[in-house]
Amino acid sequence: RGMPCPPLSSLRKHAGKRINLTAAVMSGDLGDRENHVFLLCDASGTAYAILPRYHVTGTNKPLLSAPYAAVIEIRGVLTRYNPRHKAWNLLLTGSSGVRLVSC
């Protein structure tokens, strides 16, 4: 709250910064034993939410149980571009928060 929620299409303007955003969960966990990975989408683009196992906390754990197409709000996520996969990654840390948004 207080920080604007930019659309996913504008992540290049926020590279390397912590932001808040709202998006829909468009996949189950695509990750492995070390990293939880979820595809997120809003009306403007897509990005991958990355939650390393060692950063799972009570405030970001709701991402792990969010159902397909659930709208979530993420606070304090770090934006990173992965040139190898030509994709935006949203790195959640222990200080990041996730909550389901009810419509």
BAVEXKOL-405427 format. One line per 2 residues: number of its first residue (from 1); for each residue x, y, z of C-alpha. Coordinates in nm, 4 decimals, padded with zeros to 6 digits, always signed. Example, Ala and Ser with C-alpha at 12.3 -4.5 7.8 and 13.67 -1.06 7.14 Angstrom:
2
1	+01.2300/-00.4500/+00.7800; +01.3670/-00.1060/+00.7140
***
This chain:
103
1	+00.0000/+00.0000/+00.0000; +00.1291/+00.3412/-00.0860
3	+00.3494/+00.2224/-00.3741; +00.1855/+00.2084/-00.7165
5	+00.1297/-00.1286/-00.8830; +00.2777/-00.1095/-01.2334
7	+00.1545/-00.3365/-01.5126; +00.3787/-00.6287/-01.6071
9	+00.4401/-00.4664/-01.9464; +00.6362/-00.1891/-01.7739
11	+00.8799/-00.4103/-01.5790; +01.1762/-00.2854/-01.7833
13	+01.1279/+00.0555/-01.6177; +01.1577/-00.1100/-01.2766
15	+01.4469/-00.3524/-01.3411; +01.6470/-00.4188/-01.0271
17	+01.3908/-00.2483/-00.8041; +01.1422/-00.3747/-00.5480
19	+00.7831/-00.3132/-00.6499; +00.4274/-00.4087/-00.5627
21	+00.2059/-00.5675/-00.8255; -00.1218/-00.7431/-00.8874
23	-00.1526/-01.0357/-01.1304; -00.3260/-01.3679/-01.1893
25	-00.1550/-01.7022/-01.1254; -00.1512/-01.8847/-01.4600
27	+00.0321/-02.2074/-01.3725; +00.0965/-02.4567/-01.1025
29	+00.4448/-02.4722/-00.9533; +00.6876/-02.5043/-01.2473
31	+00.9944/-02.5147/-01.0239; +01.2032/-02.7792/-00.8559
33	+01.3050/-02.8706/-00.4998; +01.5048/-02.5487/-00.4603
35	+01.2814/-02.2877/-00.6254; +00.9063/-02.2476/-00.6588
37	+00.8194/-02.0900/-00.9971; +00.4781/-01.9624/-01.1075
39	+00.3712/-01.7930/-01.4299; +00.1866/-01.4682/-01.3610
41	-00.0184/-01.2637/-01.6041; -00.2065/-00.9368/-01.6123
43	-00.3803/-00.7804/-01.9107; -00.0483/-00.6383/-02.0311
45	+00.2089/-00.9195/-02.0060; +00.3593/-01.2144/-01.8225
47	+00.6389/-01.2759/-01.5729; +00.7618/-01.5607/-01.3535
49	+00.7348/-01.5357/-00.9762; +01.0373/-01.7076/-00.8218
51	+01.0219/-01.8079/-00.4556; +01.3385/-01.9833/-00.3384
53	+01.2673/-02.2518/-00.0787; +01.4880/-02.0774/+00.1790
55	+01.2842/-01.7535/+00.1448; +00.9405/-01.9079/+00.2182
57	+00.7791/-01.7242/+00.5106; +00.4315/-01.6884/+00.6503
59	+00.3850/-01.3636/+00.4548; +00.4740/-01.5020/+00.1094
61	+00.3557/-01.8626/+00.1518; +00.0032/-01.7891/+00.0119
63	+00.1626/-01.8015/-00.3356; +00.2224/-02.1745/-00.2907
65	-00.1472/-02.2509/-00.2415; -00.2986/-01.9955/-00.4809
67	-00.5288/-02.1741/-00.7268; -00.5098/-02.1339/-01.1041
69	-00.6380/-01.7900/-01.2169; -00.6363/-01.6527/-00.8612
71	-00.5596/-01.2829/-00.8458; -00.2788/-01.2074/-00.6038
73	-00.1103/-00.8975/-00.4719; +00.2650/-00.9177/-00.4182
75	+00.4498/-00.6600/-00.2098; +00.8234/-00.5974/-00.2178
77	+00.9175/-00.8214/-00.5109; +01.2523/-00.7698/-00.6867
79	+01.2353/-00.7383/-01.0669; +01.5006/-00.9093/-01.2765
81	+01.5314/-00.9785/-01.6486; +01.6596/-01.3218/-01.7554
83	+01.8204/-01.2704/-02.0985; +01.8794/-01.6428/-02.1444
85	+01.5052/-01.7109/-02.1391; +01.3980/-01.3623/-02.2507
87	+01.1638/-01.3445/-01.9536; +01.0989/-01.1261/-01.6519
89	+01.1490/-01.2853/-01.3118; +00.9953/-01.1538/-00.9924
91	+01.2118/-01.2660/-00.7018; +01.0278/-01.3029/-00.3736
93	+01.2380/-01.2855/-00.0592; +01.1651/-01.3270/+00.3083
95	+01.0446/-00.9665/+00.3241; +00.8005/-01.0057/+00.0307
97	+00.4311/-01.0486/+00.0983; +00.1569/-01.2236/-00.0995
99	-00.2164/-01.2101/-00.0471; -00.5122/-01.3416/-00.2451
101	-00.7359/-01.0654/-00.3778; -01.1054/-01.1417/-00.3508
103	-01.3242/-01.0052/-00.6278
***
